């Protein structure tokens, strides 16, 4: 079986990569994650900055230039978008199995 080495994503990672489809800084991403998850996922500052560093080292996000030099902006890379797409397909497949089994 050919499995993507990045999958499965944690729920938090999924939301962070989704939030960074448009450039954002750490605090804005924290707010967007909470918004996207309807308040179900909250990311603490320390966790967020560790996650950003980890995602950058994996090549899933990259820093982008911004108007304010004090705030580092990041955006999901093409690899990150591919991983998000694969994760969404994986989740749709699992949901389909659950639906067929009436779970």
Chimera marker file (.cmm) of the C-alpha trace (Angstrom):
<marker_set name="trace">
<marker id="1" x="0.000" y="0.000" z="0.000" r="1" g="1" b="0" radius="0.5"/>
<marker id="2" x="1.412" y="3.389" z="-0.989" r="1" g="1" b="0" radius="0.5"/>
<marker id="3" x="0.807" y="5.645" z="2.010" r="1" g="1" b="0" radius="0.5"/>
<marker id="4" x="1.614" y="9.312" z="2.220" r="1" g="1" b="0" radius="0.5"/>
<marker id="5" x="4.249" y="9.766" z="4.934" r="1" g="1" b="0" radius="0.5"/>
<marker id="6" x="2.477" y="12.915" z="6.171" r="1" g="1" b="0" radius="0.5"/>
<marker id="7" x="-0.844" y="11.209" z="6.822" r="1" g="1" b="0" radius="0.5"/>
<marker id="8" x="-2.887" y="11.058" z="8.874" r="1" g="1" b="0" radius="0.5"/>
<marker id="9" x="-2.761" y="14.701" z="9.921" r="1" g="1" b="0" radius="0.5"/>
<marker id="10" x="-3.709" y="15.685" z="13.414" r="1" g="1" b="0" radius="0.5"/>
<marker id="11" x="-6.847" y="17.782" z="13.595" r="1" g="1" b="0" radius="0.5"/>
<marker id="12" x="-4.787" y="20.793" z="14.684" r="1" g="1" b="0" radius="0.5"/>
<marker id="13" x="-2.330" y="20.384" z="11.798" r="1" g="1" b="0" radius="0.5"/>
<marker id="14" x="-5.216" y="20.112" z="9.337" r="1" g="1" b="0" radius="0.5"/>
<marker id="15" x="-6.662" y="23.385" z="10.612" r="1" g="1" b="0" radius="0.5"/>
<marker id="16" x="-3.287" y="25.175" z="10.625" r="1" g="1" b="0" radius="0.5"/>
<marker id="17" x="-2.529" y="24.161" z="7.028" r="1" g="1" b="0" radius="0.5"/>
<marker id="18" x="-6.032" y="25.200" z="6.013" r="1" g="1" b="0" radius="0.5"/>
<marker id="19" x="-5.731" y="28.551" z="7.779" r="1" g="1" b="0" radius="0.5"/>
<marker id="20" x="-2.440" y="29.186" z="6.004" r="1" g="1" b="0" radius="0.5"/>
<marker id="21" x="-3.879" y="28.764" z="2.518" r="1" g="1" b="0" radius="0.5"/>
<marker id="22" x="-3.713" y="32.550" z="2.757" r="1" g="1" b="0" radius="0.5"/>
<marker id="23" x="-0.647" y="34.151" z="4.378" r="1" g="1" b="0" radius="0.5"/>
<marker id="24" x="-0.897" y="34.600" z="8.127" r="1" g="1" b="0" radius="0.5"/>
<marker id="25" x="1.107" y="35.098" z="11.291" r="1" g="1" b="0" radius="0.5"/>
<marker id="26" x="0.908" y="32.950" z="14.401" r="1" g="1" b="0" radius="0.5"/>
<marker id="27" x="-1.767" y="34.864" z="16.294" r="1" g="1" b="0" radius="0.5"/>
<marker id="28" x="-3.990" y="35.208" z="13.210" r="1" g="1" b="0" radius="0.5"/>
<marker id="29" x="-3.641" y="31.459" z="12.598" r="1" g="1" b="0" radius="0.5"/>
<marker id="30" x="-4.643" y="30.746" z="16.203" r="1" g="1" b="0" radius="0.5"/>
<marker id="31" x="-7.797" y="32.797" z="15.689" r="1" g="1" b="0" radius="0.5"/>
<marker id="32" x="-8.577" y="31.209" z="12.308" r="1" g="1" b="0" radius="0.5"/>
<marker id="33" x="-8.152" y="27.681" z="13.686" r="1" g="1" b="0" radius="0.5"/>
<marker id="34" x="-10.670" y="28.479" z="16.400" r="1" g="1" b="0" radius="0.5"/>
<marker id="35" x="-13.009" y="30.007" z="13.813" r="1" g="1" b="0" radius="0.5"/>
<marker id="36" x="-12.711" y="27.111" z="11.320" r="1" g="1" b="0" radius="0.5"/>
<marker id="37" x="-13.333" y="24.570" z="14.077" r="1" g="1" b="0" radius="0.5"/>
<marker id="38" x="-16.326" y="26.487" z="15.473" r="1" g="1" b="0" radius="0.5"/>
<marker id="39" x="-14.429" y="26.880" z="18.744" r="1" g="1" b="0" radius="0.5"/>
<marker id="40" x="-13.723" y="23.154" z="19.162" r="1" g="1" b="0" radius="0.5"/>
<marker id="41" x="-9.951" y="23.516" z="18.628" r="1" g="1" b="0" radius="0.5"/>
<marker id="42" x="-7.902" y="26.130" z="20.424" r="1" g="1" b="0" radius="0.5"/>
<marker id="43" x="-4.157" y="26.343" z="19.978" r="1" g="1" b="0" radius="0.5"/>
<marker id="44" x="-1.983" y="27.857" z="22.698" r="1" g="1" b="0" radius="0.5"/>
<marker id="45" x="0.798" y="30.224" z="21.615" r="1" g="1" b="0" radius="0.5"/>
<marker id="46" x="3.617" y="27.844" z="22.539" r="1" g="1" b="0" radius="0.5"/>
<marker id="47" x="1.982" y="24.995" z="20.661" r="1" g="1" b="0" radius="0.5"/>
<marker id="48" x="1.344" y="27.212" z="17.642" r="1" g="1" b="0" radius="0.5"/>
<marker id="49" x="4.915" y="28.396" z="17.272" r="1" g="1" b="0" radius="0.5"/>
<marker id="50" x="6.257" y="24.863" z="17.727" r="1" g="1" b="0" radius="0.5"/>
<marker id="51" x="3.811" y="23.616" z="15.093" r="1" g="1" b="0" radius="0.5"/>
<marker id="52" x="4.803" y="26.376" z="12.662" r="1" g="1" b="0" radius="0.5"/>
<marker id="53" x="8.465" y="25.489" z="13.085" r="1" g="1" b="0" radius="0.5"/>
<marker id="54" x="7.735" y="21.784" z="12.565" r="1" g="1" b="0" radius="0.5"/>
<marker id="55" x="5.541" y="22.369" z="9.500" r="1" g="1" b="0" radius="0.5"/>
<marker id="56" x="8.195" y="24.616" z="8.005" r="1" g="1" b="0" radius="0.5"/>
<marker id="57" x="10.907" y="21.994" z="8.542" r="1" g="1" b="0" radius="0.5"/>
<marker id="58" x="8.684" y="19.454" z="6.720" r="1" g="1" b="0" radius="0.5"/>
<marker id="59" x="8.213" y="21.836" z="3.792" r="1" g="1" b="0" radius="0.5"/>
<marker id="60" x="4.450" y="22.082" z="4.323" r="1" g="1" b="0" radius="0.5"/>
<marker id="61" x="4.537" y="25.828" z="5.009" r="1" g="1" b="0" radius="0.5"/>
<marker id="62" x="7.028" y="28.546" z="4.150" r="1" g="1" b="0" radius="0.5"/>
<marker id="63" x="7.676" y="32.108" z="5.302" r="1" g="1" b="0" radius="0.5"/>
<marker id="64" x="6.447" y="34.797" z="2.925" r="1" g="1" b="0" radius="0.5"/>
<marker id="65" x="7.263" y="38.519" z="2.797" r="1" g="1" b="0" radius="0.5"/>
<marker id="66" x="4.886" y="40.844" z="4.566" r="1" g="1" b="0" radius="0.5"/>
<marker id="67" x="4.463" y="44.528" z="5.344" r="1" g="1" b="0" radius="0.5"/>
<marker id="68" x="5.322" y="44.239" z="9.055" r="1" g="1" b="0" radius="0.5"/>
<marker id="69" x="8.864" y="42.984" z="9.702" r="1" g="1" b="0" radius="0.5"/>
<marker id="70" x="7.963" y="42.236" z="13.346" r="1" g="1" b="0" radius="0.5"/>
<marker id="71" x="5.458" y="39.541" z="12.361" r="1" g="1" b="0" radius="0.5"/>
<marker id="72" x="6.599" y="36.513" z="10.427" r="1" g="1" b="0" radius="0.5"/>
<marker id="73" x="4.051" y="35.460" z="7.823" r="1" g="1" b="0" radius="0.5"/>
<marker id="74" x="3.679" y="31.881" z="6.632" r="1" g="1" b="0" radius="0.5"/>
<marker id="75" x="1.727" y="30.239" z="3.835" r="1" g="1" b="0" radius="0.5"/>
<marker id="76" x="0.940" y="26.647" z="2.929" r="1" g="1" b="0" radius="0.5"/>
<marker id="77" x="3.288" y="25.396" z="0.189" r="1" g="1" b="0" radius="0.5"/>
<marker id="78" x="2.261" y="23.396" z="-2.861" r="1" g="1" b="0" radius="0.5"/>
<marker id="79" x="3.374" y="20.257" z="-0.971" r="1" g="1" b="0" radius="0.5"/>
<marker id="80" x="1.224" y="21.349" z="1.968" r="1" g="1" b="0" radius="0.5"/>
<marker id="81" x="-1.777" y="21.806" z="-0.330" r="1" g="1" b="0" radius="0.5"/>
<marker id="82" x="-1.208" y="18.316" z="-1.796" r="1" g="1" b="0" radius="0.5"/>
<marker id="83" x="-1.082" y="16.858" z="1.721" r="1" g="1" b="0" radius="0.5"/>
<marker id="84" x="-4.287" y="18.712" z="2.664" r="1" g="1" b="0" radius="0.5"/>
<marker id="85" x="-5.991" y="17.368" z="-0.459" r="1" g="1" b="0" radius="0.5"/>
<marker id="86" x="-4.857" y="13.808" z="0.324" r="1" g="1" b="0" radius="0.5"/>
<marker id="87" x="-6.084" y="14.123" z="3.902" r="1" g="1" b="0" radius="0.5"/>
<marker id="88" x="-9.464" y="15.433" z="2.750" r="1" g="1" b="0" radius="0.5"/>
<marker id="89" x="-9.784" y="12.474" z="0.348" r="1" g="1" b="0" radius="0.5"/>
<marker id="90" x="-8.827" y="10.069" z="3.142" r="1" g="1" b="0" radius="0.5"/>
<marker id="91" x="-11.437" y="11.560" z="5.477" r="1" g="1" b="0" radius="0.5"/>
<marker id="92" x="-14.137" y="11.495" z="2.775" r="1" g="1" b="0" radius="0.5"/>
<marker id="93" x="-13.377" y="7.821" z="2.154" r="1" g="1" b="0" radius="0.5"/>
<marker id="94" x="-13.643" y="7.009" z="5.863" r="1" g="1" b="0" radius="0.5"/>
<marker id="95" x="-16.900" y="8.954" z="6.145" r="1" g="1" b="0" radius="0.5"/>
<marker id="96" x="-18.235" y="6.976" z="3.155" r="1" g="1" b="0" radius="0.5"/>
<marker id="97" x="-17.387" y="3.693" z="4.861" r="1" g="1" b="0" radius="0.5"/>
<marker id="98" x="-19.160" y="4.850" z="8.021" r="1" g="1" b="0" radius="0.5"/>
<marker id="99" x="-22.205" y="5.905" z="5.994" r="1" g="1" b="0" radius="0.5"/>
<marker id="100" x="-22.374" y="2.575" z="4.153" r="1" g="1" b="0" radius="0.5"/>
<marker id="101" x="-22.203" y="0.728" z="7.477" r="1" g="1" b="0" radius="0.5"/>
<marker id="102" x="-24.767" y="3.099" z="8.974" r="1" g="1" b="0" radius="0.5"/>
<marker id="103" x="-22.435" y="3.949" z="11.842" r="1" g="1" b="0" radius="0.5"/>
<link id1="1" id2="2" r="1" g="1" b="0" radius="0.2"/>
<link id1="2" id2="3" r="1" g="1" b="0" radius="0.2"/>
<link id1="3" id2="4" r="1" g="1" b="0" radius="0.2"/>
<link id1="4" id2="5" r="1" g="1" b="0" radius="0.2"/>
<link id1="5" id2="6" r="1" g="1" b="0" radius="0.2"/>
<link id1="6" id2="7" r="1" g="1" b="0" radius="0.2"/>
<link id1="7" id2="8" r="1" g="1" b="0" radius="0.2"/>
<link id1="8" id2="9" r="1" g="1" b="0" radius="0.2"/>
<link id1="9" id2="10" r="1" g="1" b="0" radius="0.2"/>
<link id1="10" id2="11" r="1" g="1" b="0" radius="0.2"/>
<link id1="11" id2="12" r="1" g="1" b="0" radius="0.2"/>
<link id1="12" id2="13" r="1" g="1" b="0" radius="0.2"/>
<link id1="13" id2="14" r="1" g="1" b="0" radius="0.2"/>
<link id1="14" id2="15" r="1" g="1" b="0" radius="0.2"/>
<link id1="15" id2="16" r="1" g="1" b="0" radius="0.2"/>
<link id1="16" id2="17" r="1" g="1" b="0" radius="0.2"/>
<link id1="17" id2="18" r="1" g="1" b="0" radius="0.2"/>
<link id1="18" id2="19" r="1" g="1" b="0" radius="0.2"/>
<link id1="19" id2="20" r="1" g="1" b="0" radius="0.2"/>
<link id1="20" id2="21" r="1" g="1" b="0" radius="0.2"/>
<link id1="21" id2="22" r="1" g="1" b="0" radius="0.2"/>
<link id1="22" id2="23" r="1" g="1" b="0" radius="0.2"/>
<link id1="23" id2="24" r="1" g="1" b="0" radius="0.2"/>
<link id1="24" id2="25" r="1" g="1" b="0" radius="0.2"/>
<link id1="25" id2="26" r="1" g="1" b="0" radius="0.2"/>
<link id1="26" id2="27" r="1" g="1" b="0" radius="0.2"/>
<link id1="27" id2="28" r="1" g="1" b="0" radius="0.2"/>
<link id1="28" id2="29" r="1" g="1" b="0" radius="0.2"/>
<link id1="29" id2="30" r="1" g="1" b="0" radius="0.2"/>
<link id1="30" id2="31" r="1" g="1" b="0" radius="0.2"/>
<link id1="31" id2="32" r="1" g="1" b="0" radius="0.2"/>
<link id1="32" id2="33" r="1" g="1" b="0" radius="0.2"/>
<link id1="33" id2="34" r="1" g="1" b="0" radius="0.2"/>
<link id1="34" id2="35" r="1" g="1" b="0" radius="0.2"/>
<link id1="35" id2="36" r="1" g="1" b="0" radius="0.2"/>
<link id1="36" id2="37" r="1" g="1" b="0" radius="0.2"/>
<link id1="37" id2="38" r="1" g="1" b="0" radius="0.2"/>
<link id1="38" id2="39" r="1" g="1" b="0" radius="0.2"/>
<link id1="39" id2="40" r="1" g="1" b="0" radius="0.2"/>
<link id1="40" id2="41" r="1" g="1" b="0" radius="0.2"/>
<link id1="41" id2="42" r="1" g="1" b="0" radius="0.2"/>
<link id1="42" id2="43" r="1" g="1" b="0" radius="0.2"/>
<link id1="43" id2="44" r="1" g="1" b="0" radius="0.2"/>
<link id1="44" id2="45" r="1" g="1" b="0" radius="0.2"/>
<link id1="45" id2="46" r="1" g="1" b="0" radius="0.2"/>
<link id1="46" id2="47" r="1" g="1" b="0" radius="0.2"/>
<link id1="47" id2="48" r="1" g="1" b="0" radius="0.2"/>
<link id1="48" id2="49" r="1" g="1" b="0" radius="0.2"/>
<link id1="49" id2="50" r="1" g="1" b="0" radius="0.2"/>
<link id1="50" id2="51" r="1" g="1" b="0" radius="0.2"/>
<link id1="51" id2="52" r="1" g="1" b="0" radius="0.2"/>
<link id1="52" id2="53" r="1" g="1" b="0" radius="0.2"/>
<link id1="53" id2="54" r="1" g="1" b="0" radius="0.2"/>
<link id1="54" id2="55" r="1" g="1" b="0" radius="0.2"/>
<link id1="55" id2="56" r="1" g="1" b="0" radius="0.2"/>
<link id1="56" id2="57" r="1" g="1" b="0" radius="0.2"/>
<link id1="57" id2="58" r="1" g="1" b="0" radius="0.2"/>
<link id1="58" id2="59" r="1" g="1" b="0" radius="0.2"/>
<link id1="59" id2="60" r="1" g="1" b="0" radius="0.2"/>
<link id1="60" id2="61" r="1" g="1" b="0" radius="0.2"/>
<link id1="61" id2="62" r="1" g="1" b="0" radius="0.2"/>
<link id1="62" id2="63" r="1" g="1" b="0" radius="0.2"/>
<link id1="63" id2="64" r="1" g="1" b="0" radius="0.2"/>
<link id1="64" id2="65" r="1" g="1" b="0" radius="0.2"/>
<link id1="65" id2="66" r="1" g="1" b="0" radius="0.2"/>
<link id1="66" id2="67" r="1" g="1" b="0" radius="0.2"/>
<link id1="67" id2="68" r="1" g="1" b="0" radius="0.2"/>
<link id1="68" id2="69" r="1" g="1" b="0" radius="0.2"/>
<link id1="69" id2="70" r="1" g="1" b="0" radius="0.2"/>
<link id1="70" id2="71" r="1" g="1" b="0" radius="0.2"/>
<link id1="71" id2="72" r="1" g="1" b="0" radius="0.2"/>
<link id1="72" id2="73" r="1" g="1" b="0" radius="0.2"/>
<link id1="73" id2="74" r="1" g="1" b="0" radius="0.2"/>
<link id1="74" id2="75" r="1" g="1" b="0" radius="0.2"/>
<link id1="75" id2="76" r="1" g="1" b="0" radius="0.2"/>
<link id1="76" id2="77" r="1" g="1" b="0" radius="0.2"/>
<link id1="77" id2="78" r="1" g="1" b="0" radius="0.2"/>
<link id1="78" id2="79" r="1" g="1" b="0" radius="0.2"/>
<link id1="79" id2="80" r="1" g="1" b="0" radius="0.2"/>
<link id1="80" id2="81" r="1" g="1" b="0" radius="0.2"/>
<link id1="81" id2="82" r="1" g="1" b="0" radius="0.2"/>
<link id1="82" id2="83" r="1" g="1" b="0" radius="0.2"/>
<link id1="83" id2="84" r="1" g="1" b="0" radius="0.2"/>
<link id1="84" id2="85" r="1" g="1" b="0" radius="0.2"/>
<link id1="85" id2="86" r="1" g="1" b="0" radius="0.2"/>
<link id1="86" id2="87" r="1" g="1" b="0" radius="0.2"/>
<link id1="87" id2="88" r="1" g="1" b="0" radius="0.2"/>
<link id1="88" id2="89" r="1" g="1" b="0" radius="0.2"/>
<link id1="89" id2="90" r="1" g="1" b="0" radius="0.2"/>
<link id1="90" id2="91" r="1" g="1" b="0" radius="0.2"/>
<link id1="91" id2="92" r="1" g="1" b="0" radius="0.2"/>
<link id1="92" id2="93" r="1" g="1" b="0" radius="0.2"/>
<link id1="93" id2="94" r="1" g="1" b="0" radius="0.2"/>
<link id1="94" id2="95" r="1" g="1" b="0" radius="0.2"/>
<link id1="95" id2="96" r="1" g="1" b="0" radius="0.2"/>
<link id1="96" id2="97" r="1" g="1" b="0" radius="0.2"/>
<link id1="97" id2="98" r="1" g="1" b="0" radius="0.2"/>
<link id1="98" id2="99" r="1" g="1" b="0" radius="0.2"/>
<link id1="99" id2="100" r="1" g="1" b="0" radius="0.2"/>
<link id1="100" id2="101" r="1" g="1" b="0" radius="0.2"/>
<link id1="101" id2="102" r="1" g="1" b="0" radius="0.2"/>
<link id1="102" id2="103" r="1" g="1" b="0" radius="0.2"/>
</marker_set>
